[in-house]
């Protein structure tokens, strides 16, 4: 059985407050096509059972013209978390891996970092000491790895990093570690008139350059955390300069706020995997009439991916797991419900 690598606990909000930024492009496949859906039926990588049936039943109800639960296409809004819902988030968030690698790349230009925290902890591979630096330490890290450059410069840095960066366990680009069943679910919903949005605690500029290639979600349908930017003219050319100041945190209670601000419609379906998605699931399913659907991806497969929930340092699933039973949200048992996890399997 594969074991999860253990890291010191980092407060999710503190981490997002400083790592709420990155854009990148990747070459992973979106392997589900309309032809494949027609040939094999909906959701071919999902095992038959109550979980798959709950999805298909919900879609059938809201798309049945003249039916009691019919929802017009312009109101068929579905929101998806990203980390741990659409792609891997263990043994650490990809954004954190990027930031740690950037410190190492920049270290030769900053010899003083050898004796200055939190940089010394990162360079020495001492994540316990890094975690002890708290929000202040993470903010210092981000100031030199995520800000102080134009948006175009930052995008190139991340794209270049992802061209060579590999996950520590699977030895593959991070953009290949997306969940095939969720790719199929995105395609299935769109084929039935839904508009799919990503609503993530991750950085909005971290996701927008690649979500259309990987998920079929265009940049204008991505909601995420953000830092402040400043408009400047440089040699008669307008640029946006990234500042080391947080603008918005799209996590927990911030998710409904982000949905309201960016989308302007309340979703009728929401998909997540952690306590950070609780409020989004509540916003989509509670206190409103008509058919509503909530789904939580529960990571239960230590052999093919990871098994974690209530005690995890990243993607903790505790309160939301209990709430799923009360609110009748569908809970995906990854080990039982998914025939395969990644497109390359």
C-alpha positions in Angstrom: 0.0 0.0 0.0 1.3 3.4 -0.9 1.6 5.8 2.0 1.1 9.6 2.0 4.2 11.6 2.6 3.7 13.5 5.9 4.3 17.2 6.0 3.9 19.7 8.9 0.4 21.1 9.1 0.1 24.4 7.3 -3.0 26.5 7.8 -5.0 26.4 4.6 -6.0 30.0 4.7 -2.5 31.2 5.6 -1.2 29.2 2.7 -3.8 30.5 0.2 -3.2 34.1 1.4 0.3 33.8 0.1 0.1 31.2 -2.7 -3.0 32.6 -4.4 -1.3 33.1 -7.7 0.3 31.4 -10.6 -0.6 30.7 -14.3 0.5 27.8 -16.4 0.0 25.9 -19.6 0.3 22.1 -20.0 0.1 19.3 -22.5 -2.1 16.8 -20.7 -4.8 15.1 -22.7 -8.5 15.7 -22.4 -9.3 12.2 -23.5 -13.0 12.1 -23.4 -14.7 13.1 -26.7 -18.3 13.4 -27.8 -17.8 10.3 -30.0 -16.5 8.3 -27.1 -19.5 9.3 -25.0 -21.8 8.2 -27.7 -20.1 4.8 -28.1 -19.7 3.9 -24.5 -22.5 5.8 -22.8 -22.0 8.6 -20.2 -19.2 8.4 -17.7 -17.3 5.3 -19.0 -14.6 5.5 -16.3 -17.3 5.4 -13.5 -18.4 2.0 -12.1 -22.1 1.3 -12.2 -23.7 1.9 -8.8 -25.5 4.5 -6.7 -22.9 7.2 -7.2 -22.9 7.2 -11.0 -26.7 6.8 -11.0 -27.2 9.9 -8.8 -25.3 12.0 -11.4 -27.2 10.6 -14.4 -30.5 10.9 -12.6 -29.9 14.5 -11.6 -28.9 15.5 -15.2 -32.0 13.7 -16.6 -34.3 15.5 -14.2 -33.1 19.0 -14.9 -32.9 18.5 -18.7 -36.4 16.9 -19.1 -38.3 19.5 -21.1 -41.7 20.0 -19.4 -40.7 18.0 -16.4 -41.2 19.2 -12.8 -37.5 19.8 -12.3 -36.6 21.3 -15.7 -33.9 24.0 -15.6 -33.4 26.3 -18.6 -29.9 25.9 -20.1 -28.8 29.4 -19.1 -29.4 28.5 -15.4 -27.5 25.2 -15.6 -24.4 26.3 -13.7 -22.0 23.8 -12.2 -19.0 24.8 -10.1 -15.9 22.6 -9.5 -13.1 22.9 -7.0 -9.7 22.2 -8.6 -7.2 20.8 -6.0 -8.2 17.3 -5.1 -11.4 17.5 -7.1 -10.1 17.7 -10.7 -6.4 17.0 -10.1 -4.0 15.8 -7.5 -3.2 17.7 -4.3 -0.9 15.3 -2.4 1.7 15.3 -1.0 1.4 19.1 -1.3 -0.5 21.7 -3.3 1.2 22.3 -6.7 1.4 26.0 -5.9 3.5 25.2 -2.9 5.8 22.9 -4.9 6.3 25.8 -7.4 7.1 28.3 -4.6 9.7 26.0 -3.0 11.4 25.3 -6.3 11.5 29.0 -7.1 13.3 29.7 -3.9 16.0 27.2 -4.9 16.3 28.7 -8.4 16.7 32.3 -7.0 19.0 31.3 -4.1 22.3 32.0 -6.0 21.3 35.6 -6.4 20.5 35.8 -2.7 23.4 34.4 -0.6 21.9 36.0 2.5 19.1 33.4 2.4 21.4 30.7 3.8 21.0 32.3 7.2 17.5 33.9 6.8 14.2 32.2 7.5 12.0 31.0 6.0 14.4 30.7 3.0 17.0 28.8 4.9 14.4 26.2 5.9 13.4 25.7 2.3 17.0 25.4 1.1 17.7 22.9 3.8 14.6 20.9 3.1 13.3 21.5 6.6 9.6 21.8 6.1 8.9 21.7 9.8 10.9 24.9 10.3 9.2 26.4 7.3 5.8 25.7 8.7 6.9 27.2 12.0 7.5 30.5 10.2 3.8 30.8 9.9 1.9 33.2 7.7 4.6 35.8 7.9 7.2 33.4 6.5 5.0 32.2 3.7 4.2 35.8 2.8 8.0 36.5 2.5 8.4 33.5 0.3 5.6 34.6 -2.0 7.0 38.2 -2.2 10.0 36.9 -4.1 8.4 34.0 -6.0 5.0 35.2 -7.0 5.0 39.0 -7.1 7.3 41.8 -8.3 6.9 41.1 -12.0 4.3 41.7 -14.7 1.6 39.2 -15.3 3.2 38.1 -18.6 6.5 37.5 -16.9 4.9 35.5 -14.2 3.0 33.4 -16.6 6.2 32.5 -18.5 8.0 31.6 -15.3 5.3 29.1 -14.4 5.0 27.7 -17.9 8.8 27.1 -18.0 8.6 25.4 -14.6 5.8 23.1 -15.6 7.8 22.0 -18.7 10.3 20.3 -16.4 8.6 19.9 -13.0 7.5 16.3 -12.1 5.4 14.9 -9.3 7.5 13.2 -6.7 5.5 9.9 -6.8 4.3 9.4 -10.3 7.2 11.1 -12.0 4.9 12.8 -14.5 4.0 16.4 -15.2 1.4 17.8 -12.8 -1.0 18.4 -15.7 -1.1 14.7 -16.5 -2.4 14.0 -12.9 -5.9 15.0 -13.6 -8.8 12.7 -12.9 -10.2 10.9 -15.9 -13.7 10.4 -14.3 -14.0 14.1 -13.6 -12.9 15.0 -17.2 -15.8 12.8 -18.3 -18.2 14.4 -15.9 -17.3 17.9 -17.1 -17.9 16.8 -20.7 -21.1 15.0 -19.8 -22.5 18.1 -18.1 -21.6 20.4 -21.1 -23.1 17.9 -23.5 -26.4 18.4 -21.5 -26.4 22.2 -21.7 -24.4 23.0 -18.5 -21.9 25.8 -18.2 -19.0 24.5 -16.1 -16.9 26.8 -13.8 -13.9 26.2 -11.7 -14.1 27.8 -8.3 -10.8 27.2 -6.5 -8.8 28.4 -3.6 -5.9 28.4 -5.9 -4.7 31.4 -7.8 -6.9 32.6 -10.7 -3.9 33.3 -12.8 -2.5 29.9 -11.8 -5.4 28.2 -13.6 -6.6 30.4 -16.4 -3.9 29.7 -19.0 -4.4 26.0 -19.0 -7.9 25.1 -17.9 -9.4 25.3 -21.4 -6.7 22.9 -22.7 -7.1 20.4 -19.8 -10.7 20.7 -18.7 -12.5 22.5 -21.5 -13.1 25.4 -19.1 -12.2 28.8 -20.7 -10.4 31.4 -18.6 -13.6 33.6 -18.2 -15.2 30.6 -16.4 -12.4 30.4 -13.7 -12.8 31.9 -10.3 -9.9 31.8 -7.9 -7.9 33.7 -5.3 -6.0 36.8 -6.5 -3.3 39.3 -5.6 -3.4 43.0 -6.3 -2.0 44.3 -9.6 -1.1 47.7 -10.8 -1.5 49.1 -14.3 1.6 50.7 -15.7 2.9 52.0 -19.0 6.4 50.7 -19.9 7.9 52.0 -23.1 4.5 52.9 -24.4 3.3 49.4 -23.7 0.6 48.8 -21.0 1.4 46.1 -18.5 -0.1 44.7 -15.2 2.4 44.5 -12.4 1.9 41.9 -9.7 2.1 43.3 -6.1 2.8 41.3 -2.9 -0.7 42.1 -1.5 -3.7 39.8 -1.3 -6.8 40.9 -3.1 -9.3 38.1 -2.6 -9.2 34.6 -1.0 -11.5 32.2 -2.9 -11.8 29.6 -0.2 -14.4 28.5 2.3 -16.9 31.3 2.8 -15.1 33.2 0.0 -16.3 30.7 -2.6 -20.0 31.8 -2.6 -18.8 35.4 -2.6 -16.5 34.7 -5.6 -19.3 32.9 -7.4 -21.7 35.8 -6.9 -19.1 38.3 -8.0 -17.7 36.5 -11.0 -20.6 34.3 -12.2 -23.7 36.2 -11.1 -25.8 33.1 -11.0 -26.3 30.6 -8.2 -25.1 27.1 -9.3 -27.5 24.2 -9.2 -24.6 21.7 -8.8 -21.3 21.9 -7.0 -18.4 19.5 -6.8 -15.6 19.5 -4.2 -13.4 17.3 -2.0 -12.5 19.2 1.2 -13.8 21.4 4.0 -12.7 24.3 1.9 -15.6 23.5 -0.4 -18.3 23.2 2.3 -19.7 26.7 1.8 -19.8 26.3 -2.0 -21.8 23.1 -1.6 -24.1 24.7 0.8 -24.6 27.7 -1.4 -25.5 25.5 -4.4 -27.8 23.1 -2.7 -29.5 24.6 0.4 -32.2 27.2 0.9 -33.4 27.2 -2.6 -36.1 25.3 -4.6 -35.8 22.9 -7.5 -33.3 20.1 -8.2 -29.9 20.6 -6.7 -26.8 18.4 -6.6 -23.7 18.3 -4.4 -20.8 15.8 -4.8 -17.7 15.2 -2.7 -14.7 13.3 -4.0 -13.4 11.1 -1.1 -9.9 10.0 -1.6 -9.9 6.3 -0.5 -7.4 4.7 -2.9 -3.9 4.6 -1.5 -2.7 2.2 -4.2 -3.7 4.1 -7.3 -3.6 7.6 -5.8 -3.9 8.5 -2.1 -6.2 7.8 0.9 -6.8 10.8 3.2 -9.6 12.8 4.8 -10.0 14.1 8.4 -6.4 14.3 9.4 -4.8 15.4 6.2 -2.5 18.4 6.1 -3.7 19.2 2.6 -7.3 18.8 1.4 -8.7 18.0 4.9 -12.2 16.5 4.6 -13.9 16.4 8.0 -16.8 18.8 8.6 -17.9 18.5 4.9 -17.9 14.7 5.1 -20.3 14.8 8.0 -22.4 17.4 6.3 -22.7 15.2 3.2 -24.8 12.7 5.0 -27.1 15.4 6.5 -27.6 17.3 3.2 -27.7 14.1 1.0 -24.7 15.0 -1.1 -23.2 12.3 -3.2 -19.9 11.0 -1.9 -17.5 9.4 -4.4 -15.6 6.5 -3.0 -12.6 6.8 -5.3 -11.5 3.2 -4.8 -15.0 1.7 -5.4 -16.5 4.2 -7.8 -13.8 4.9 -10.3 -12.5 2.3 -12.8 -9.4 4.3 -13.4 -8.1 7.6 -12.0 -5.7 9.1 -14.5 -5.9 9.4 -18.3 -2.6 7.6 -18.7 -3.8 4.4 -16.9 
